[in-house]
Amino acid sequence: MFNQKRIRDYGVEIGRLKTGELNAITDVKGVTVGHVTLSEKSMQTGVTAILPHQGNIFKEKLIASSHVINGFGKTMGTIQMSELGTLETPILLTNTLSVGLTADVLIDYMLENNPEIGRTTGTVNPIVGECNDMFLNDVRAKFVKPEDVLQALENTSTEFKEGSVGAGTGMLCYSLKGGIGSASRIMEMEQGKYTIGVLVLSNFGILSDLLVKGKAVGQELKEAILESYKEEDKGSIMIIVATDLPVSERQLNRIIKRSVTGLSRTGSIITNGSGEVIIGFSTASKIPHEKPEHLQSIIQIHEEEIDLAFRAVGEATEEAVLNSLVTAEAIIGRDGNERPAFKDLIKKFDILLN
């Protein structure tokens, strides 16, 4: 996408399953992604919007679930999602101190499109996730403005940039530049073909732990750089999982939990200071906001078929993290703080990834 060189362009193929056409979360039909990037000197931040489908998601909700691997993070809306098992707004990602503003704009966006909210029906549950970009971004300045959030929401597409863009502008990954990454997998079942897509906002990890398909690339880089990277992980990762697989909320929760297998294969040990939060949804069934006259019927796979989805989400997560690394650009941000780009270092030191 956008002619960015991704991990497969370096000869690294992750896992066994086939990818979707774009190898991105938007291979799930109806899903689109938009970014607003704010990058100038100490301003290194932004917003990323994920639209789960192109209709009115408040009126046609989706089955959804969230899971916390390590809870050192700040999300909005996941309590109700866990209780009711539905998603009724787009998903927004930004920096830690912009969660409140971002949620407020998302609420206004939903109110404008649904005049019944707060009048003839209940309120709305906005979903916002974050990572802390304070090393490169002056997070206290709160650069994200309402117009930035609205622009991200209103300008989404099936093709989008990865790396140092949107919410990923100021993020780090394995002590290098991180950010937005995505990947997808096709699941061929008796009933047909289904897709799982993953988008990550990567901001975690210790350089010496980085693995690429089992190869200790991070340790090799650390020795080559000969710099004293502080071996401390106080970052986070947001993992957004989309699928068109027919599942119940319980089955979806089981699936998204397995994203940790892909995260671990990149080298993460899920440190104390790192918040790992997953939000997932299925587009296979739409749940009407208004109570229908008839009983609802929600189709779902049999439990014996779920292992393929477990494999798919792990593979897509692993590749999405690596894509977030290899597409990122080096940035000099707050107080001259900087982190190099993975792609620049492997070229400089002639490090093979396969």
N, C-alpha and C positions, 0 to 999 in steps of 0.2 A: 504494500500500500504506500502511495506517495513516493515510490521508488526508494524507500528506505531499505538498507541492507539488514536483513533479519538473521536470526541464528541459523536457519537452514541454508542461507546463502554462504555460510562458512563451512558447509559440509556436515553440519551437526543435525541429525534427525532423531528426534526424541520419541521414544515409545514405539508401539506396534501398530496403532490404529491410523487410519487415513485422516487427513485434515479436511476441513471444509474448503470451499473455493477461495475464500479470503484468509483462511486460517486465523479467524478473529471471532470475537463474541457476536459480531453482526452476521455471521453465517446462520444464526438462529433467525428465521424469517420474522420481520417486524421490528427487530432490535436495531437502534441507531445510537450513535455516540457523537457528542459535540464537545469541543474544548474552547476555553478562553485562556490565553497564555499572557501572563504579565511578567515581562523579563527586561529589567533595566536596572543595573547597578544593585542596590540593596533590595530591590523589588524582584523577587524570584518565586512566583507563586501563580495560582490560577484556579480554574474550576473545570471539572469534567462532568458532563451530564450523560446518563444512560436512560434512553426511553425504551421501556420494555415492549410496547407495541404502539402502533400508530393511531389507535382509536382513543376514546376517552377512558383512561385507566381508572378513574374514580367510579365510573358507571359500570365498567367491565374490568373487575379486579382479577389478579392472577394469583394462583397458588404460590406461596413464597415461604421462605424460612431463613433463619440466621443462625450462626454458630460462632461461639467465641473459643478460639484455641488458647489465647492468652489475653486477659482483659485489660491490658494497659492501653486503653483507647477510649475515644469519646464518639459515640454514634448517637443519632437521634432516630427514634421510631421503631427500633428493633424489639422493644418490649411488647408493643401491640402486635407486631408481626409474629412474634413467637406465640402469643396467645391465640390470635385469630387465624394465623396461617395464610394471610393474604397481603398483597402489595397493591396500593391504590394511588401511588404517585411515581413519577420518575425517581431515579436514584442519582443523587449529587455527591461528588467528592471534592474536597478542598483541603485547606490547611486547618490546623487545630482551632485557632482563635477566630476562624471565619465560619464555624459551624452555625452559630446563632443567626448571623446575617443571611447566610445561604438558605437556611430553613425558612426564614421570614419571607424571602423572595419566592421560594417554592410554594409557600402557603398562599401568597398573593396570586401567583400563577394559577394555582388550583381554584381559588375563589373566583377569579375572572372567568374561568372556563366552566364553572359549576355554581351558578347563583343560588342553588338550593342548600349549599353547605352553610351550616349555622343558622338556617332559617327553617326549612321544612324537613331537614334531615340533620344528622350529627355533624361533627367537625371532621377534620382530615388528618391523616397520619403521615407527615413528611419523612422521607428517608434520606439521611445525610450521613456520610462517613468522612473520616479525616486521617491524615498523617501529619506529623510535626516536621515542618521544613525550616526550622529556626537556624540551622547552621548556614544555609545559603541565603535565606530570606529573613528580612526584618519582620518577624511575625507580629511583633508588638504594634507595628505601623498599621496593621489591618488594611492592606492595600485592596483587597477584594471589595468591590462596590456592587450595589444592586444591579446596575446595568450589565456588569460582567456575568452575573449569574443568569440573568434573563437571556443574554446573548448565547450562552452555552446551551440553554434549554431550547432556544428557537432556531438553532443552526446545527442540527444533528444530521448525520449521514451514515451510510453503511461503510464508507471508507474514511479512515481517520488516521492521524499521525500517532506515533508512539514515542516513548523516550521523554525528553525534556519539554513536555507540552502540558497544557491544562493544569490539573491538580498536581501533576508530576514535575512541574517546572523546577522546583527547588528541592526535590527529594533525592536521597542517597540510597544506594543499594550495595551491600558488601563493601563499604567504605569508598565506593566509586560513585559516579553519577547514576542515579536510577530514575524511576518515574513510571510512565504508563507502558504496559505491555499487554498483548493479547494473543490468544491461540484458540483453536477449536479442534474437535474430534467428531468423526462420523461413527455412529453405532448402527451396525447392520443387524437387525433382528428379524424374526419370522414375520412380524407384522409390517415391517418396512424399515426405512432408514430414518434415523433420528440424529440430532446434533446436540452436542454440549459445547458451549463457548465460554471462555473465561477472560475477564479483564482484571488486571492487577494494578494497584497503585503501590509500587515497591519502595520501601524506605527502611530497610532492615539489614542486618547481617554484618559479619566480621570478614574482612578480606581474606584472611588465611583459611576460612572455612569454605570459600566458594568452590563448587564442583560444577563441571560441565560434562554431563553424561558419564559421571563417575571419575573424571580426571581432575586432579587437584590443581586446577588452574590458578586459584586464588593464592595458594602457597607459592607456586611458581612466580606469580606476579609480585608478591610481597618480597621475595628474595631478589627479584630483578630490580625493583624500584629502589631498594636499599633506603627506604624512608621509614621513619618511626610512626606508623599508623597506630593510633591508640586503639587497642583491642577492646572496644566497648560498643555494645549495641543498645542504643536507646531509641530505636526507630519503630516502625510498624509496617504492616501491610494490610491493605484492604483487598479482598478477593471477591469479585462479583461473578456469579455463575448463572448463566442463562441456558435453558434447554427447551426443546419442543417435545421432550419425552413425556408421555402421559404418566404422571405420578401423583400420589397423595402428598400432603404436607409432610407427613412422617417419613415417607420414602425420600422426598427431596432433602430433608434434613440429614438422612443417612448418607446421601450422595455427596452433599457439599462438605460434610465432615472429612471425606476422603481427599479433599484438596491438600490436606496436610502431607500426604505421601509425596506429592509433587514438590511441595515447598521444601520438604526435608531432603529430597534428592538434589536440590541445588546447594545444600550445605547448611540450611538453617537448623539451629538447635532450639529455637523458640525461647530466647533469653528472657530474663526477668523484666527488662525495660522495654521489650518489644510487644506491641499490641497486634495480634493477628485476629482479624474479624472477617467472617464470610457472610455474604448475603446472596441468596439464590432465588430464582423464580422459574416457573414453567409456563410457557405460552400455550400449552395443550388444551387447557380448559379456562374459560372465562366465567367468573363468578359475578352475577348481576348484583348491583347495589340494592336495587329494589327487590323485595321478596316476590318471587314468582308464584303463580297459582298452583303450579305442579311441583312435585318433588324434584330436587336437583339430582342429576346423574353425572358423576365424574369418573371417567375411565382412568385406569391405571394398570401398569405392568404387574406381572406376577413377581413375587419376591425372588424366585429362582432366576429371573432375568437381570437382576440388579447389578451383578458383578461387572458386567460390561460397562455400565455407567460409572462404577467405582474406578475402573481402569481409565476411562475417558477423562474424568475430571482431574485425576492425578497427572496424567500426561499433559493435558492442556494447561494446568497450573504451572508445571515445571517449565514448559516452553514459554508461557507468558512472562514468567520472571526473567528468563534469559533474554527474551525479546526486549523487555524493559531496559535491560543492561546494555545490550549491543546496539540499540538504536539511540541511546542517550548521547547528548552533546555535552562537552565540558563547559562548566559555567563558573565565573568568578562573581561572587555575590557579596553579602553583608560583611563589612569590615575586611574585605579582600579575601574572605574564605573561599576556597576552591576545592573542587574534586575533579579528578581527571575522568575522561570517558574510557570505558572498557575497550571500545574499538580502537582508540588511539594507542592504548598501551600494548594490546596484542600485536599491533602492526609494528610499533617501535621496537619491541623486544622479540619479534618473530616467534610468537607463541602459537603453537598449533592447538586448535580446539578439538580435534578428532584424532 
